[in-house]
Amino acid sequence: MDLGISSKSALVTGASMGIGRGIAKALAAEGVRLALVARRMNLLEEVAGEITAAGGTAPVLIQQDFMAEDAVEQIASKALAGLGSVDILINNAGGSRHFGKDAAEEQWTEAITLNFTRQRQLAHRLLDQMIANKWGRIVNITGKSEPDGVNGAFAAKAAMHAWAKGLSREVGKAGITVNCIPPGRIMSEQIRRNYTPEYRQWQSDNEIPVGRYGEPEDIANLVTFLVSPRAAYITGAVIPVDGGLRRYQF
C-alpha cells in the first residue's frame, strides 16, 4: 500500500533504540526524510547505517540531551536546517520515573519535563511552519495513565493525552492531526533490563491476550498509517498498541 508520504520529512526523538529506532526505519522505508534525535551519537550512526543500507536517504543526526534548557531550540533549529521543514513530529523520548509519595520536587520536575514539557514545547516550536504549509502530523508515544503506584511518568502521560486532545481541536482545520499511542510491553533495552525472561514469559502467557510481548515494528506500523493522508480523519485519539494487555472499556 502506498501511504503517500514519500515526499514528507519527519523529526523523531528518542530514535536510537527500541520504539524510536523502529519508527525511524519504518518511515525511512516509506521514503520519508528524517532528522533523528538521541543522546548517544554512536547509536544514531548505527540507525543511519541501517537506513542507508536499505536504500533510504541518510538522516540528519542530532545528538541532544532532552533535559537541557536549550534542547528544544537546538533540536528544532537543526532539524529545520537539515530538512527544510518538518511535516511530521514523533515525540518518542521519555522514561518511567517511579518514586514514592515523599519524592523531592526535583524528581517531579525531572519526570514532568522529560515526559511532557519538552514534547509540548517541541510541538509548539514546529507548529507555525506546519500551519503555513497547511499540513502536519504529531504523534506522541506515551504510556499508560492509570497508576498502580506513584510514578511521575504516569502523571506526565495523562497530561500529554489531555494536551494533545486540546491541541487537536485548535489545529485540525490547518490540516494537522495530533494523536497519542500508549505502548504495551514492547521489547526494548529498558524492557530487557527491567523484566526477566521468566517474568516476560509468565506475563505473555497470563496477561497478554495475543500471547507475546510486542516489537517496535508493532508501534511503527500504526505510526506510519497515522502520519499518512489515509489517516486524515483521525485526530485527538489515544490508541493503545498493547496486544490487549490494558483492560480499557474504550
Order of alpha helices (4+ residues) and beta strands (2+ residues): beta-alpha-beta-alpha-beta-alpha-beta-alpha-alpha-beta-alpha-beta-alpha-alpha-alpha
